[in-house]
Amino acid sequence: MVDTQNLMSREMDIDRPCAARIYDAFLGGSHNFGVERGFVERVEAALPGITETYRENRAFVRRTVEYLLAHGIRQFLDLGSGIPTIGHVHEIARRRTRDFRVLYVDNEPLTVAHSRPLLADEPRAAIIEADCRDPESVLRSPAATGLLDLDQPTAVLMSAMLHFVPDGDTPAALVERYRKAVVPGSHLAVSHITGDYDPGAAGTLESFYAETTDPLIARSPQWIDELFGDFEVLPPGTSYLTDWRPDPDQAAARPRYRILYGGLARKLG
Ligand SMILES: C[S@@+](CC[C@H](N)C(=O)[O-])C[C@H]1O[C@@H](n2cnc3c(N)ncnc32)[C@H](O)[C@@H]1O
């Protein structure tokens, strides 16, 4: 269990690449610095075509949110949101409905500072600077209680976030606390790096991220599967992200690096 007393506010560090801005740089965004753009160039040189893997993750988020909206979910708690640009949850939601709420949570101070102006004109979405390893602070924050009604079904999104939570911080127990905090009909979406199919690529990424503010840990598909606990895992089950409900007019992409794994599950009544 994480000692939340010791979860200090994260220091701002712009001398080393950070996960949020690396992701933004891979997606072609403008909220990143030279240190992240240089990192992206070096990773792409070591793993040609890896940029597509980052896009696969974002496409998984989009398909997940579209599925949830189509199935009546209107509240989203996006843990480890990064900078909500380039087709993020509130943008997907407002294409379908006026009735939605999104709370973004990230612990990287500059990410949150960059995100606030982007959300200034959207009263149905907000971002808070908080550490997801402290679920009670996240869920009881004024932003969460003001924006979300946790007595209503909520989608908890943990996309490309948990691989930044070290084993010592008991990530599986952490996910269980979020599972318990939401009512039946709620959903949990997870994507995570795995090294089981392509250990070379996953290991290379781990080595690169070791020099960032956010070291990364690949885990097994079985470990990722078990995060869903007693929730009902929805078809097609946990899978490589490109195999997870590909767009109907498209065959599943054939990823160069099969390192992204995840799925979506629903809490039963
Ligand atoms: C790669 S981005 C993922 C963005 C988005 N979830 C997606 O999948 O499109 C991972 C984000 O998780 C954040 N993060 C990592 N550990 C965190 C923690 N303990 N609490 C809150 N945010 C965290 C990082 O700052 C980063 O912005």
PDBQT file of the ligand as one rigid body, heavy atoms in Angstrom, charges set to zero:
ROOT
HETATM    1  C1  LIG A 301       1.539   8.582 -21.645  1.00  0.00    +0.000 C 
HETATM    2  S1  LIG A 301       0.532   9.723 -20.803  1.00  0.00    +0.000 S 
HETATM    3  C2  LIG A 301      -1.066   9.020 -21.139  1.00  0.00    +0.000 C 
HETATM    4  C3  LIG A 301      -2.120  10.022 -21.541  1.00  0.00    +0.000 C 
HETATM    5  C4  LIG A 301      -3.533   9.484 -21.720  1.00  0.00    +0.000 C 
HETATM    6  N1  LIG A 301      -3.968   8.742 -20.553  1.00  0.00    +0.000 N 
HETATM    7  C5  LIG A 301      -3.682   8.611 -22.942  1.00  0.00    +0.000 C 
HETATM    8  O1  LIG A 301      -3.568   7.389 -22.814  1.00  0.00    +0.000 OA
HETATM    9  O2  LIG A 301      -3.929   9.118 -24.043  1.00  0.00    +0.000 OA
HETATM   10  C6  LIG A 301       0.756   9.198 -19.092  1.00  0.00    +0.000 C 
HETATM   11  C7  LIG A 301       0.401  10.273 -18.091  1.00  0.00    +0.000 C 
HETATM   12  O3  LIG A 301       0.310   9.704 -16.780  1.00  0.00    +0.000 OA
HETATM   13  C8  LIG A 301       0.760  10.680 -15.859  1.00  0.00    +0.000 C 
HETATM   14  N2  LIG A 301       1.075  10.016 -14.588  1.00  0.00    +0.000 N 
HETATM   15  C9  LIG A 301       2.035   9.082 -14.340  1.00  0.00    +0.000 A 
HETATM   16  N3  LIG A 301       1.996   8.701 -13.052  1.00  0.00    +0.000 NA
HETATM   17  C10 LIG A 301       0.984   9.402 -12.474  1.00  0.00    +0.000 A 
HETATM   18  C11 LIG A 301       0.450   9.453 -11.149  1.00  0.00    +0.000 A 
HETATM   19  N4  LIG A 301       0.952   8.690 -10.171  1.00  0.00    +0.000 N 
HETATM   20  N5  LIG A 301      -0.589  10.287 -10.904  1.00  0.00    +0.000 NA
HETATM   21  C12 LIG A 301      -1.096  11.063 -11.887  1.00  0.00    +0.000 A 
HETATM   22  N6  LIG A 301      -0.630  11.056 -13.156  1.00  0.00    +0.000 NA
HETATM   23  C13 LIG A 301       0.403  10.240 -13.443  1.00  0.00    +0.000 A 
HETATM   24  C14 LIG A 301       1.958  11.306 -16.545  1.00  0.00    +0.000 C 
HETATM   25  O4  LIG A 301       2.284  12.577 -16.005  1.00  0.00    +0.000 OA
HETATM   26  C15 LIG A 301       1.437  11.389 -17.990  1.00  0.00    +0.000 C 
HETATM   27  O5  LIG A 301       0.829  12.616 -18.253  1.00  0.00    +0.000 OA
ENDROOT
TORSDOF 0
